[in-house]
Amino acid sequence: MLMRYTTRVLLVAAVLLALMVGWLEGEPPLPGIEVASTAADASQDETVTVVIRNLRFQPDELRVKPGTRVVFANEDDVVHNVVHAASQRVGAAPPLFESPVLNPGDTWSFVFNEPGEYPIVCTVSAHQLMGMVGKIIVA
């Protein structure tokens, strides 16, 4: 009887995980934000790459000009994401961007058009708490 219960719990967990992954990958980008899956799609004047390796964004602080496409390349052995670290206060604006979960070898890019400072974090498996943070400065 315990084995049947455990099997049911595992089955429900697997279905929920599959639904969550599908939702994350199928979510459309926010209106007015240009997002591309690879650097080959770059149509801007300048493209810069941030490598994700050893639970770090490399470089962890990057200065770019407005209109620069920043490609995030996951060269780590585990999955990661890239999330604009908007304020967690109640009533604060949502993050400006959030990548899908990036498997090893995946890339994702975002075009930074507006000047400002954009703190970034990885929210997968508490990587943020392990120091996976960075900043994109557009000036």
C-alpha positions, 0 to 999 in steps of 0.5 A: 500500500505504501508503494502504491501511494509513493508511485502516485505521488511520484506520478503527480510530481512528474506531471506537475513538473512537465506542466511547469516546464511547458509553461515556462518554455511556452510563455510569450515575451512581454510586449515591446521587448525583443527576445531571441534564442541565439546570437545568430538572430542578432540584428543590432549593431553590437552583440556581447556574450555573458558566459554562465559557468561555475554558478557565475555570470562571467563577467558579473558586471558588464557595461554596454551602449543602448541597443546592445544585444547581450547573449547569455550562454550556459556553459555550465553542467546544470540548468540556469536562467537569467532574471532581472532582479526587480524589487520584491516589494509589494506593488513593485513592478515585475521583472523587465525580463526573465529567460526560460530555463537554459539547459547546458549549451543553450543561449538566450539574448536580450536587447538593452535599449534603455540606459540604466542599471539592470541587476540580474540573478539566477533563480534556479535552485537557490543559485542566487543565494550561492552568489549567482548575481550580476549587473548590466549597465547601459550607458 
